[in-house]
Amino acid sequence: MSIIAITIDSATPSTKYLSALKKYSGLGFTEFKNKIQNNNYLAETDGDDPNKLQEPKSLIDDLTKSGASVKIYDSDPYAEG
């Protein structure tokens, strides 16, 4: 099973990023701020299920429109899964 996860590359999270994140999760602003500052994953999904990829794609789109630098991680380094 392949896991897709994202982080934001930022030392100081913008409120624009936090608003986009809040839209996709029930976490509070402080939790998001800590995750961004600690470079923790903000969202994860099953990379093998095309139906589950739409929500993180929408989140990535919203974050990049807000000016965030998003990093995408795939647990399947050879894209074989």
N, C-alpha and C positions, 0 to 999 in steps of 0.2 A: 504494500500500500504506500502510495506517495502522499506526503503531506506538503501542502503549499502554505507558507507563512509570510507575513510582511512585518517590516519595521519602518520607522521614520528616522532618517539620518538628520538629527537636529539636537543641539545641546540645549536650546531653549524653545520649547514647544509654543507655537502660535495659537491663539484662541481660535483662529480659522481652522486649524487642524483638529482641535478639540471638538469643535462643533460638528465637523464631518464624522469624527469617530463616535460621538454621542448618538448620532443618527443610526448607527449600525450596531450599537451595543448598549447594554444597560449599565455599564460601568460609569463611575463618576469622573469628573474632570481631574481630581487629584490622582486617582488610579491611573488614568491615561498619561498624565504628566510624569508620574513616576516611571511608567513603562517606557516612555519615550526617552527620558533621561538615562535610564538603565539599559537602553537598547534591547528591551525585551520584545517578544512578539506581540503585536497588537491584534492580529487575527490569524486564524489557522483554519484550513479546510482540507477535505479529502481531495487530492489532486487527480484521483482516478475517476471521480464522478463528475461528468460535465455539468450536471444539474446544480451541483453545489459550488461551482466556480463563478457563477454570476454575481453573487453577493460580494465576494472579495474583489471582483473586477470593478464593480460599481464603487466600492470603498476606495480602491486605488485611483479610479477616475476622479472622484471627489477630492481626494487628498492632493493629487497632482494639480488639479484646477485651483486649489487653495495655495499652491506654491510649495508643497512639501516634496522633499526628496525621498522617495519610497524605495526600499530594498525588498526584493522578492526572493524567498528561499524555497528550494525544492529539495525534499529529502531523497529524491531519486536522482543522483548525480548524472546518470546516463540516460535519463528519460526513457527507461525501458519498461516502467511499471504502469 
